[in-house]
Amino acid sequence: MAAAAGHAPGQADEDHQPSGITPEIQNIVVTVNLGCELDLKNIALHARNAEYNPKRFGAVTMRIREPRTTALVFSTGKMVCTGAKSEDNAYVAARKFARIVQKLGYKVSFKDFKVVNMVARCDVRFPIRLEGLALSHSYCCTYEPELFPGLVYRMYSPKLTFLIFVSGKIVLTGGRSREQMQEAFENLYPPLLLARKQ
């Protein structure tokens, strides 16, 4: 979803959301089943921009430039693709990785494409009293400023995690759709207003 004209992504957008803010997607993680067993050594030797170190990790790491993404390809045929900033780019990237493997002689099928995680960010443009928010929502917050400067807020419905910083900047993770992330942010916005620094 593009930001309204005149607004930067992750900033005010009063026409669409009660909060006036639309979280900007930073990363989408998808999984795909290629439907066949794979010889990872063979793939690493013959595919461009592929690396395989079985002592460190049991998958081939592949990279493409457009869209700029990385895939982990496992011998079972499962693939995890990360780095895309839109659902369309994630799908295109996964198809490209599947095609690379197919060109190496494997009978690839493209099954069970699924978004498993989205990461977004936004800025509420006001400072937040993290101690106050942690006290009023202690059942779902973790705030240990000597270990990490942000407050971790775990929402149960929809199930998402937020990293909230005193500056008003927020990172959302765990979403599976833009709508789910927007809904979660709208649920979080009223407590943020109450914890606003005066």
Disulfide bonds with the S-S distance in Angstrom:
none
